[in-house]
Structure formats: structure tokens, C-alpha cells
């Protein structure tokens, strides 16, 4: 009897060898859409950055160049934006900062007034806004949703509508024409939007972090002070910077409350006086503008560094 033929040995399927791409102009690989977009972004990024830098820094640079230029040099060649190297002077800043009794513009006193008003406004606004924002973000009470909208709606009213009523109220309280009265006006303006800004950040803080602190024995206030506020430090810095800029640059209420006494003026009132004075050289006006701008720029730079830090890294326990 004949034996059936043995089956042919089979080999396990191995990995396929890569085939060579077809050659020729018709089969050249086309760049993908993502690759084209990346190239366009890489080429357009320097142009966009240069344009934004020119828009934002150009006016300040022009103002700075005029502030260190003598008025005689400016009158001789008004078309040249930069001063001659041997004509750069700091006399304009000395005139701006010199007291009025010594023949200057008295911006040193005005800067001190603005700094006191702005820093007091920031501290008192955060002192009021932090508990309010935390309560709106964490506690449930009737009308909570309507209260959130009310905080934003109050801020939407124009300042002109509030100017006369606030002036009458503060005059009857004996706070008209004083720096504390101006601070209270700024607090009334900035607390609603500060509560709205901080409420959004407190909502983003995980509740589990606060619950872990409560389990460890922290009270509600202790949890807010030791856990929530350190996590909300970037938002506090941003809100404080926003309030400082409003109080530093505000003009309407400062004019309404402080116009009668020049010793109480803020720096925005002093700059308006320079702009309206015919006998004041424009170079001195530019020096006053630089003095008004530099503190805000420095503070923004410091706050920007704080905002860039990752304060929430590793905050929640595993």
C-alpha cells in the first residue's frame, strides 16, 4: 500500500519587506497640509511679532526719545525723532519731579499721592473681594446665580452715572476732597469686577484639596488662608494689577474730588495740567508721561513673572 505524500513544510509568515517608493516626478511625495501650515507659521511669526512690538513699543519709545531731548533741539529739527548724542538731557525729568515751590511741576508729591491711593485701593479691594468671591464660588444660597450676574452688571454702568451721586454722598459724609474718600470711590468701582474675576478662579480650584485640608483638621478660614489663597495667588496678582491700573490711571473721580487742593492731586491730574498748559514744553509733557507709565510697566513685569510660575503643581494629594 502506497503512503500518502507528506505535506510540504510551511514557514511562518514574516514581516513584509518595505517596498521602495515609486520614483519619478509623478510619484513625488506631496507636503502634507500640517507641514505647509507649520512652515507658514514659522515664516509669519517674526513678522507678526515685529508688528506687535512696533505697535505697542513704538509710541512709548517715541515718548521716551522726546523726553530726553532739549526743547531747543526739537524746535531746530522737529522732523528728527531722536536727539543728537551730545544733546541728551535729563533736565526735563528734574523739572517734572521738582516741587512747585522750587519752580518744578511737583510730580514727586503727585506720585506719592497716586501710589498711596492705588496701593490702598488694591489692599482694601482684595480684602473685601476675596471673602465675597469665595462665598459665591463655594456656598449655596438663594439668589446665588443672580448675585453673580449682578456683580458684573454693576460694573457695566458708566462711571459718569455714578460720579454725581457718589460726590454728593461723600460730601455729606465729610469725605469730599480727601484721598480716603477717593479710595472708597475706587473700591466701590473695583470690588464687583474683582469678585467676578476671583469667583471664576476659586471655582477652578479642586474641592478635593479643601476637603483634604478639612480632614487634617483645618477650619473653613484656615483652609481658605493656608490652601485656597496660595493656590489662587496668580489670580490675586492679576486682579490686584487690574485694580492698581484702574486706580493709577483714573481721572474723572480724581478731578471731581481733588480739583480744589493741588497738594492732593494724583499724577493723572498733574499730567492733564501739563497737557493743557501752553507755557509747558512738550518735552516736559513727555517726561511726565514716562513718569506716569513706568510704575505700571514695572508692576506688570513683576506680576507677569509671578503669573508664569506653576504654583498649582502638585497641590492635590494623590
Order of alpha helices (4+ residues) and beta strands (2+ residues): alpha-alpha-alpha-alpha-alpha-alpha-alpha-alpha-alpha-alpha-alpha-alpha-alpha
